Amino acid sequence: MPKLTFFNLPDHKRKILIEAAEKEFIRVPLFEASIANIIKMAGIPRGSFYQYFEDKEDLYFYLLEEKLKVSKRHFITLLEKHNGDIIDAMQEMYLHFLVAMPDEEEHTFLKNAMLYTTNKVENSFTNMFEANHDNDYMKEIMELVDKRRLNMKEDKELLHIFKIVSAIAFHNFIEKSLKGLSDEEAMKQFTIRMNLIKHGIYKSE
């Protein structure tokens, strides 16, 4: 989490630093990124960087969380569009991420995050639906989801459903990138997996 001194910076100085960091994390994944490159592009001394962030990981995960906030709001819109159907909303969100994301640099940033994943990166994605992560967001989600369609007895089970669905989406994208699957192939696999979740892997008796 950034230090208070970062948030106290004038908007234009924060923007310059963030843009420099994004360029570096788009160029290379986190473990190869250089603070020296970031501060050079931002035009700040190294000492100033450490007044704003603990290290490059601190800056990186701040950027990742900010980008995921946009995805969270988009998911709300899709839930409304699909009348509370979690699976249909997640499938359209995944399709958007694969083929409809207009910003190539944004796509590369997230691709680097997933390809060079760590537990902390994976948690950033799957924790989008943690109850204690953003109570207002989860309250809105809970109100939008059509629970009549779900095989669940209490609301807390919904969190497990979200965890399963988001984990499948996360690993599906990694698989796409590692195997060089086309968008169509990746979407086909994701749809199969989502349908198995939606309809169950056991036959009805």
C-alpha positions in Angstrom: 0.0 0.0 0.0 1.4 3.4 -0.9 2.6 5.7 1.9 0.6 8.8 2.8 3.3 11.0 1.1 2.3 9.5 -2.2 -1.4 10.4 -1.8 -0.3 13.9 -0.7 1.5 14.5 -4.0 -0.2 16.8 -6.5 -2.3 14.9 -9.1 0.1 15.6 -12.0 3.1 14.2 -10.1 1.2 11.1 -9.0 0.2 10.6 -12.6 3.8 10.9 -13.9 5.0 8.3 -11.5 2.2 5.9 -12.2 2.6 6.2 -16.0 6.4 5.5 -15.6 5.7 2.5 -13.5 3.1 1.2 -15.9 5.5 1.5 -18.8 8.1 -0.5 -16.9 5.7 -3.3 -15.8 4.4 -3.5 -19.4 8.0 -3.8 -20.7 8.9 -6.6 -18.4 7.3 -8.7 -15.6 7.6 -7.7 -12.0 10.8 -9.7 -11.1 12.7 -8.1 -14.0 11.4 -4.5 -13.5 13.8 -1.8 -12.5 13.2 0.9 -10.0 16.1 2.8 -11.7 14.1 2.8 -15.0 10.9 4.0 -13.2 12.5 6.9 -11.4 14.4 7.9 -14.5 11.2 8.1 -16.6 9.4 9.8 -13.7 12.2 12.3 -13.1 12.5 11.7 -9.4 15.4 10.8 -7.1 15.6 7.3 -5.7 15.1 8.6 -2.2 11.8 10.1 -3.2 10.6 6.7 -4.5 11.0 5.2 -1.1 9.1 8.0 0.5 6.1 6.9 -1.6 6.4 3.1 -1.7 8.2 0.4 0.3 9.6 -1.2 -2.9 8.7 -2.1 -6.5 6.3 -4.8 -5.3 4.4 -2.3 -3.3 4.0 -0.1 -6.3 3.2 -3.0 -8.6 0.4 -4.4 -6.4 -1.1 -0.9 -6.0 -1.3 -0.6 -9.8 -2.8 -4.1 -10.1 -5.4 -3.4 -7.4 -6.4 -0.1 -9.1 -6.9 -2.0 -12.4 -9.0 -4.7 -10.8 -11.3 -2.0 -9.3 -12.3 -1.3 -12.9 -13.0 -5.0 -13.5 -15.1 -5.2 -10.4 -17.3 -2.4 -11.6 -17.6 -3.9 -15.0 -18.7 -7.2 -13.4 -21.5 -5.4 -11.6 -22.7 -4.1 -15.0 -22.6 -7.6 -16.5 -24.5 -9.1 -13.5 -27.3 -6.5 -14.1 -27.2 -7.2 -17.9 -27.6 -11.0 -17.3 -30.3 -10.7 -14.6 -28.1 -12.0 -11.8 -26.6 -15.1 -13.7 -23.1 -15.4 -12.3 -21.8 -17.8 -15.0 -23.2 -15.8 -18.0 -21.7 -12.6 -16.5 -18.3 -14.2 -15.9 -18.2 -15.6 -19.4 -18.9 -12.2 -21.0 -16.3 -10.6 -18.7 -13.7 -13.2 -19.8 -14.6 -12.7 -23.4 -14.1 -8.9 -22.9 -10.7 -9.6 -21.4 -9.6 -11.8 -24.2 -10.8 -9.9 -27.3 -12.6 -6.7 -26.5 -10.1 -4.9 -24.2 -9.2 -1.9 -26.3 -6.0 -0.9 -24.5 -3.2 -3.2 -25.7 -0.9 -1.8 -22.9 -3.5 -2.6 -20.3 -3.8 -6.1 -21.7 0.0 -6.6 -21.6 0.2 -5.5 -18.0 -2.4 -8.0 -16.9 -0.9 -10.7 -19.1 2.5 -10.2 -17.4 0.8 -10.4 -14.0 -0.8 -13.7 -14.9 2.1 -15.3 -16.8 4.6 -14.6 -14.0 2.1 -15.3 -11.3 2.8 -15.7 -7.6 0.4 -16.5 -4.8 0.1 -12.8 -4.1 -0.9 -12.1 -7.8 -3.4 -14.9 -7.8 -4.9 -13.7 -4.6 -5.3 -10.2 -6.0 -7.5 -11.7 -8.7 -9.5 -14.3 -6.8 -9.9 -12.0 -3.7 -12.1 -9.7 -5.9 -15.0 -11.6 -4.2 -13.8 -11.8 -0.6 -16.4 -10.6 1.9 -13.8 -8.8 3.9 -12.1 -7.3 0.9 -14.7 -4.8 0.0 -17.9 -5.0 2.0 -19.9 -2.5 -0.1 -19.0 -4.2 -3.3 -19.9 -7.7 -2.0 -23.2 -6.3 -0.7 -24.0 -5.0 -4.1 -23.1 -8.4 -5.7 -25.2 -10.3 -3.2 -28.2 -8.2 -4.0 -27.8 -8.6 -7.8 -27.2 -12.4 -7.9 -30.3 -14.5 -8.7 -29.9 -17.0 -5.8 -32.9 -18.9 -7.0 -30.8 -20.5 -9.7 -28.1 -21.6 -7.3 -27.8 -24.8 -5.3 -26.9 -23.1 -2.0 -28.5 -22.9 1.5 -26.9 -19.7 2.8 -25.3 -16.5 1.4 -21.8 -17.4 2.6 -21.8 -20.3 0.1 -21.9 -17.7 -2.7 -18.4 -16.6 -1.8 -17.2 -20.1 -2.5 -18.9 -20.1 -5.8 -17.2 -16.8 -6.8 -13.9 -18.2 -5.7 -14.3 -21.3 -7.9 -15.4 -19.3 -10.9 -12.7 -16.6 -10.7 -10.0 -19.3 -10.1 -11.1 -21.1 -13.3 -11.0 -17.8 -15.2 -7.5 -17.0 -13.9 -6.0 -20.4 -14.7 -7.7 -20.6 -18.1 -6.0 -17.4 -19.1 -2.6 -18.8 -17.9 -3.2 -22.0 -19.9 -4.2 -19.9 -23.0 -0.9 -18.0 -22.8 1.4 -21.0 -22.1 -0.1 -23.2 -24.8 -0.6 -20.4 -27.3 -4.3 -21.0 -27.7 -6.3 -18.6 -29.9 -9.0 -16.5 -28.3 -11.6 -18.8 -29.8 -10.0 -21.9 -28.4 -9.6 -20.3 -25.0 -13.1 -19.1 -24.9 -14.4 -22.5 -26.0 -12.5 -24.2 -23.1 -13.7 -21.6 -20.6 -17.3 -22.0 -21.7 -17.1 -25.8 -21.3 -15.8 -25.4 -17.8 -18.4 -22.8 -16.9 -21.1 -25.0 -18.2 -19.8 -27.9 -16.0 -20.1 -25.6 -13.0 -23.5 -24.4 -14.1 -25.0 -27.8 -14.7 -22.9 -30.0 -12.5 -20.5 -32.8 -13.3 -22.9 -35.5 -11.9 -26.0 -36.6 -13.7 -29.3 -35.8 -12.0 -30.9 -39.0 -10.5 
